[in-house]
Structures are given as structure tokens and as C-alpha cells.
Amino acid sequence: FRESFSFMARKRCVCASSAGSVASRSMLDAPKKPAMPRVWSSTYCASPLDRVHATAEPDTVITIRTTGYNLSFEPDRLSLRAGTRVRIRYVNESTLGHNLVIVLHDDDIDTLGAAAYDAADTGYVPMQHKDRMIAWTAMASPGQSVEVEFTVPPPGTYPFVCLVDGHFNVMVGTLISRS
């Protein structure tokens, strides 16, 4: 089933809807803290070839939510200037766990989605494919918020998805980077 529903096929049926100081470390290096209301996650700049840790405060903070039983981001479309430091605060008000992963190319979604099934230990973020991702949050359980800080990549269109349990088939948004 995973392979039978490609991103390009679902792209036609997905409706448009999506949108901290964070420690500079990856999800794997982040200290484990018991039952925190917020989970801090990865902080990377946009280019997979030039990953540097963020130290400055973000220029913009955007809140993206998921509510109820919906498998959608609110808002699901972001338009930001390339080079802007942005913090996305993902608020999970739904009944399921979710993450938010900003992907380099549409073609990478199916590869990441398939690999995410085996990535429960890293919050369904397939770390072996870091080069296909711009930024990602930790897994947000229902009622939890997570944040990610990054620099908006060069002008173009970048999808963001939830990679938990096959949600990438429908839980899709778009980041438009403009000059």
C-alpha cells in the first residue's frame, strides 16, 4: 500500500491549508526531559550542503496547528522571503501524534514517507535521509507543541508534510520562498 499512492497522485487531491529560542542541536542530540509541555527539535539552516547551527533570534515566528481528527496543517501555505530566519511553532490540538518536516523536493516525499515507517525511534523522521529535508520537528503528541528554527531556502516551492504513520499521503503544505 505504501508504494501504491505516490505523492504526485495525491498532490491533485490535497487542499491548500498550513502555517522559537531553540537549542542548536539535532533531535538525536537533544536532551531527554520528562513530560515537558513543549518539545524542542532540530535547528538547521536550509541548505543540506551548508548545515550550520542557528544562534540568532528568528526574524519571524509562525504558528501552524492541527485540530481534532483532521489530517491537515492550518495554515497549509506559507510565503516567506528567502534568507529569513523563521521559527515554526507546530501546535498539535488533534487526537493523533504528528510531526512537521520541510522537504527539499516533491520527489523526496515518497522516499521519506516510506522510510518513516521504520523511524519510530526518531519521531518518524528518517535521519538517514537528512539530505532530503530542510528542517523537521520532533513528534508532537496530542496537546503538545514543538518548534523548529531554520533559514528559508533559496526562492522556490518546498513541501512540508507529516511523516507519521502514512500521514504524508494527505497531510501536506507548501512553503513558498520568494526573493
N, C-alpha and C positions, 0 to 999 in steps of 0.2 A: 504493500500500500504506500509506503513512504516514497518510493520511486515513481509511482504512477501519477502523482499530482505535482507537476512541475510548477515552479514559480511563474513562468511565462504564461501558463494556462490560467493560474489563479489571478494574475495581475489584471485581467479583464473583468473579473467579478468582484474585486475588492473596492469598497467605497473609500473615499478620502476622509480621514479624521485622526491627529496626534499633537504633541506639543510642538553649588556649594563650596567653606574651605575644606577641601578634602585632602587627606594624606596622600602623598605621592608614592603609591606602591600598587602593585598588581593585586588582583584578587587572591592569588596564591600566597603573597607575602603579607597580606593584611592580617593584623592580629585578630584572633577569635575572641569575641566578647559575648558573654551570656545575655540572652533575651533583651537586646537593645531595641528601642522603637525605630531607630534608623540604622541602616546598613550602609557603610561607606564602601565604594568599589573603585574600579580602575580609573586612573588619571593619565591619559596619554594624549600626545599631540596627534594630528590627523594622519600624517604620512607613515605607513608601515616601515619605510626605509629610514625615517628620521624620528624615531620614538624618543622623545625627551620628556622628562617629568615636569609637570607644571609646578610653578612656585608662585605665580601672581594670582591675585583675585580675578575672578571672571568678569568680563565686560557685561554679560547678560546671564540671567537665571531664568530658565523656562521650566514650568511645571507641566508634566504630562500625566494623565490619570487613566486608569481602567476602573470601571464601576460594575457592580452587580455580576450578572452572568455573561456580560459582553466580552467578546474576544476582539477588542479594538482599543486603539490609543485615542485619547481626546486631549488636544487636537492630534490629528494624524498627518498634518502637513506643516512643516517649518520652513521659513525662508530667512536665511541669515547671511551676513556678509562674510566672505572668505577671510580667514585670518583672525576672526573674532574669537576670543576666549569665551566659552559658554559652559555653564553648568546646567545639566538637565536633572531635575528632581522628578523621579518617577514615583507616583503615589498609587499604590495598589489598593483600591477600595472594592476589589472584586472578591469572588468566592474561591478563586484559584491562585496558585503561585505563578508569577511571571518574571521575566527579565526584559531588558531593552538592549538590543545590540544594533549599532550602526554599522552597516555593511559597506564595503568598498564598491562592489558592483552587483547589479541584479543577478548576474550569472552565478554569484557565490552563494546565494541564499539556499539553494537545494543542497549543495555540498555541506554547508554549515548546519542546516536543519537535520540532515541525515546523521552527521557526526554528533549532534547534540544529544541524540538518544542515548549515547554511551558516555555522556559527560555529566552525570548527576553529581559527581564529586566536586565539580567546579561550577555548580549552579546552572548546568545545561549550556555552558559556554565552552565550545570545543577549542581548548587552548592550543592544540596542535595546528590550528588554522588562524592564529593571531594575525598573520599577514593579510587575511581577507576581511579583517574587521578594523574599523576606525576607533571605536570605543564601545564599552559594554558596562552594564551594571551587574551587581550581584543579583541573586534570586531574591525577589520580594514576595514574602508570604502574604496572605490576605491581611490587610490592615497595616502593612509595613511600607516604609518609603526607603528608596535607595537613590544615590546620586552618582553622577559621573561628570567629570570635567575634561574638556578637550578643546583643541583649536579647530575651528571649522576648516575643512579641507578646501582645496582649490575649487573654482567655480565648476558646478556640475550638479547632478542629481544623485543622491545617495539614499538607498532604502534603509529603514530601521524596522526591526522585527522582534518578536518574542520567540526564542528558540526552545521554550519549554514544551515538552510532550506534543510535538506536531503543530503547535500554535502558529508556526511560521507560514502555514498554508493560508491563513486568514488574517492574522494579527500583524499588519504591515502598515508602515507610514513612510513618508518621504521627507527628506531633508534637502532643500534646495539651497545650494551655496551660490551666492551671486557676487559679482565683482563690485 
